[in-house]
Amino acid sequence: MKNITVRQIIYVGLLVLLLVFVFQNLESVRVKFLFFGFDMPLIVLIVIVFALGYLASLAFRKPHRRDPGL
């Protein structure tokens, strides 16, 4: 029998929280941008906004310095 680690318990807990969040945000919302408007599930909108924020943080981060002598 395989032993269960603390990390695996944390991962399962986070997965359960994510699933609860997803199933509570399934309703459609109206999104308007400039002259466009469309309906989409709220969870999709949340994922898109999260991904755009992540990409923006990558675009504006400071470059990593590899050589401490510079």
MITIDO-11498 format. One record per residue (C-alpha): residue in three letters; z, x, y. Coordinates in pm, 1 decimal, padded with zeros to 6 digits. Layout:
BEGIN
R residuo       pz       px       py
R     ALA        Z        X        Y
...
END
This chain:
BEGIN
R residuo       pz       px       py
R     MET  00000.0  00000.0  00000.0
R     LYS -00097.6  00132.7  00341.2
R     ASN  00172.2  00173.2  00605.3
R     ILE  00122.7 -00009.2  00934.5
R     THR  00165.2  00209.5  01242.1
R     VAL  00304.8  00113.0  01581.6
R     ARG -00040.0  00170.4  01733.8
R     GLN -00194.9 -00083.6  01496.0
R     ILE  00072.5 -00339.7  01586.4
R     ILE  00000.3 -00286.7  01957.5
R     TYR -00375.7 -00325.3  01896.5
R     VAL -00323.7 -00650.7  01705.1
R     GLY -00095.5 -00780.9  01981.8
R     LEU -00351.9 -00696.7  02249.6
R     LEU -00625.2 -00861.4  02044.4
R     VAL -00419.6 -01179.9  02012.5
R     LEU -00356.9 -01181.5  02390.2
R     LEU -00729.3 -01131.8  02453.4
R     LEU -00821.9 -01419.0  02221.9
R     VAL -00570.2 -01650.8  02390.3
R     PHE -00714.8 -01554.1  02730.6
R     VAL -01072.0 -01615.3  02612.6
R     PHE -00999.8 -01956.4  02461.9
R     GLN -00817.3 -02071.1  02775.5
R     ASN -01115.6 -01978.7  02997.2
R     LEU -01408.7 -02146.2  02825.2
R     GLU -01485.4 -02408.8  03090.2
R     SER -01795.7 -02366.6  03303.2
R     VAL -01775.1 -02280.8  03671.4
R     ARG -02037.7 -02313.1  03943.0
R     VAL -02141.3 -01973.9  04081.8
R     LYS -02325.4 -01955.3  04414.4
R     PHE -02488.3 -01640.1  04547.2
R     LEU -02711.6 -01655.0  04855.3
R     PHE -02968.0 -01924.8  04774.1
R     PHE -02896.8 -01937.1  04401.1
R     GLY -02645.8 -02148.3  04214.7
R     PHE -02583.2 -02179.6  03843.2
R     ASP -02315.4 -02271.1  03590.3
R     MET -02162.6 -02017.2  03356.1
R     PRO -01849.2 -01991.1  03141.4
R     LEU -01553.4 -01849.1  03332.2
R     ILE -01493.1 -01576.5  03073.2
R     VAL -01849.3 -01447.2  03121.2
R     LEU -01793.0 -01429.9  03496.2
R     ILE -01466.9 -01240.7  03444.3
R     VAL -01637.9 -00989.3  03212.9
R     ILE -01923.5 -00936.7  03461.8
R     VAL -01683.3 -00878.2  03751.6
R     PHE -01475.2 -00639.3  03538.5
R     ALA -01787.9 -00442.7  03439.1
R     LEU -01907.6 -00421.5  03801.0
R     GLY -01566.3 -00294.3  03908.5
R     TYR -01569.4 -00033.7  03633.3
R     LEU -01917.8  00084.5  03731.7
R     ALA -01814.5  00100.2  04098.4
R     SER -01512.6  00315.0  04007.1
R     LEU -01741.2  00552.5  03815.9
R     ALA -01983.0  00572.2  04108.1
R     PHE -01716.4  00654.8  04366.8
R     ARG -01483.4  00884.7  04173.6
R     LYS -01429.8  01244.9  04274.1
R     PRO -01621.4  01504.6  04072.5
R     HIS -01424.1  01679.2  03803.7
R     ARG -01366.1  02048.0  03866.5
R     ARG -01391.9  02252.6  03548.1
R     ASP -01333.7  02601.7  03689.2
R     PRO -00989.6  02637.6  03852.8
R     GLY -01113.9  02952.0  04033.6
R     LEU -01352.9  02761.7  04262.7
END
